[in-house]
């Protein structure tokens, strides 16, 4: 009896947490279909699909979304390569400066975005680098590389080193061993790190604000639009980004499950 | 595969030592630098393994046996000395270019590949034709009894099956020698015993030189043609199992292989090659072929099962020692007695339960122990 009560409590608690997490997202999605008449999209006026056909009303919004996505893709690519190499080095080898590398990595993860953004701005300005698209990419790589390195390292540390030795023993060169054995084994860590990097990049506001110059990304555009009222198109773009994120998460968990059971 | 010797007939026979050993270690030393200090893991090992031989490196953990094997495989570079495979110096050849393969203690199977792909990995690296790969992988899976499980992933298989995949993956390359690093360590006792026979069968079938690293003396005695007993970075004795067991060269070997009693005394006289060591007031030890002179103090080993326990004083030219039973343990097929000698030494005696379950002596009884002179084996210190 007591046990069933506990089960029921747990069940209720799970759904409470789900509701808590999902409610804001649900509001965002629902208000993309709001037939609002005023500039501000905060009270429910009725259902409409018209905003989906009027995405082009704000060309700057679409430019900003394009910037955000392309920056996130480029930054993720660079971050994943660098972070994977860093994670491999930290997980596999003992080298001079390893402690310092770990320290700097965790400093990058834990330092407040404001501090990093402000210091990056002074760095770019004093180095005479024009802030803009490129500096945003540099900044995004900088703050997300540690996350990739940490996830990859966790994977590398868990590997049995004799698996790679076995590959060498069976005649594989170091190059073949890496691509045929090591890389497939750390791939889940690399993918998780890449997803994390993409998610961090696409919605970053604080650091981007400092390093963007004249370039506008999606979060910066929304921030600018707050004063005049956020149009429902923003909800629609947000819904799309969320849908893509859910899709990736589902694909990832399905393939992970398949890898585990196949 | 051309090096099949001894064949299937003489199972326990040591293969003929061909002029060129399959594996040869010449004064091999391995030093590590640990916290600024040089540690010698292997302190100078020289040995030759004959083609087709089942050769074991036996010793406690930390004795250097695994390091020795890893130097043969090429995963460790010797600090000094030379490693030769079939006469060729391979000391500086990387592992992927050595014609030996290894079975790892953890099996080290590729988790993201099927059984088939695991076994085919080595052949693919050598750019063997697809048809040939299919033939050889299929044949090898048959030998290790895994036909029909080609598509499985390693984690879907039992420990014993994974073990056989690891074996097949190495053997399919027809290496000059197969190195096995405690391959049965992770299996339970029943399976381990079954796999011991299995390994021996496979080795006979493929005729490849096996070098087997283990700390399990029973395993080494069961399977090997010859055993190198290692301790503290050195080979203490290199001989056939029977010789290792019956005639241990050192006190370490005597103690590590099976149970052994060590007794010392001073040689009073040598009669027809048999040394006589009287023990003050409680008997004498006779040691045949002791190669010593009167006045020398020597240590002899006696295996517990060679000793006869009785309540009456034995007669004839045998070693005879008196003591008091301090412990009797019923072991099922035998009884184990611990007998304390007046000088404080303790002798272990095994007696078969051949006739009935009653014991010859009880705790506290005064008994005589006796054994043949040739069962006392004098050892170096």
Interface residues (C-beta under 8 A of the other chain):
Chain A: X160 X162 X163 X165 X166 X167 X168 X169 X170 X171 X172 X173 X176 X180 X181 X184 X185 X259 X262
Chain B: X73 X74 X75 X94 X95 X96 X97 X100 X101 X102 X104 X105 X106 X108 X109 X110 X111 X112 X121 X122 X125 X126 X153 X169 X170 X173
